[in-house]
Amino acid sequence: MKHTRFYPTAWQQIPYAFGNATRTENGEEIFEVVLKNEMVQELEVSEMVLNLSKITAIADSGEEYKVLDFFGQNGVQLKSMYSGLFLQTKQMMQLPLGTYTGLRFHINGNGNTFSYSDGMVEQANEFEYLEFNLEKALKISSNQGVVKLWFDLKPYKFGIKWNAFIDTFKVGKKQRPRLAGSFGN
């Protein structure tokens, strides 16, 4: 039997691999944008599930433009760019022509979770919105194209997924009384 090695990271897509904008086979531009948030970086969040109500774009002039509305319960899973996953949207290209520096994710009250790099999952329902800065400003000069949104989140620490499995095989050690100092002087 022949063994075939599989290296999933060999085909992982990397943002800006071919410059800031590439083209599809139809000739549409693909803009790649990396989103960053300082608070999320400090907390070492690796994955988020957000119940979104809408997404807005923030222009360099400070004005806010609606990109997308969500209706009902919409848990959107956002993963780190290290996982190779991204969100893709054509709605951003419908914005007025100009330069954009950030995206604001407006959040509904419940159903929001943060998964940290150490594997711990926590409810994150106290935020009205999460604002992400764009690593490079997005300049929209035409209404044709697609935008890929990559999230700069911390990757999971190595072996996190195996800890629960390994813990089932650990044998507890019995505590033995210490003999040092137990006899009189």
Disulfide bonds with the S-S distance in Angstrom:
none
